[in-house]
Amino acid sequence: MITKKELIEGGSASLVIICGGLTGHYAAIGMTPEQWAGAACAVLGSVTVAVFVRIWPAESKAERD
């Protein structure tokens, strides 16, 4: 059975892989400096999401109720 935590962690890891892959693809065919900046923001943003998902404190049972 896949837990909610595993699903979220897998989704965030997929986001990093997809952003990195798309950035690499478009970099290979040529990008303007503005596109480079946008791609860098997308990759850094996806890495930030992946890190936050893994380090965010778990919700206690009292907070859920």
C-alpha positions, 0 to 999 in steps of 0.5 A, spaced: 500 500 500 502 506 498 502 511 503 500 519 502 507 521 504 510 516 499 506 519 494 508 526 495 515 524 496 515 521 489 511 526 486 516 532 488 522 527 486 518 527 479 517 534 478 525 535 479 526 530 474 521 533 469 523 540 470 531 538 469 529 534 463 525 539 460 531 544 461 536 540 459 532 539 452 531 546 451 538 548 453 540 543 448 536 546 442 538 553 444 535 558 449 535 566 450 538 569 457 531 570 459 529 563 458 535 560 462 533 565 467 526 562 467 529 555 467 533 556 473 527 558 477 523 552 475 529 547 477 530 551 483 523 551 485 522 544 484 528 542 488 525 547 494 519 543 493 522 536 494 526 539 500 520 542 504 516 535 503 522 531 506 523 536 512 517 539 513 515 537 520 509 531 521 502 533 523 501 531 530 494 527 531 492 533 536 493 538 530 489 534 525 483 533 530 
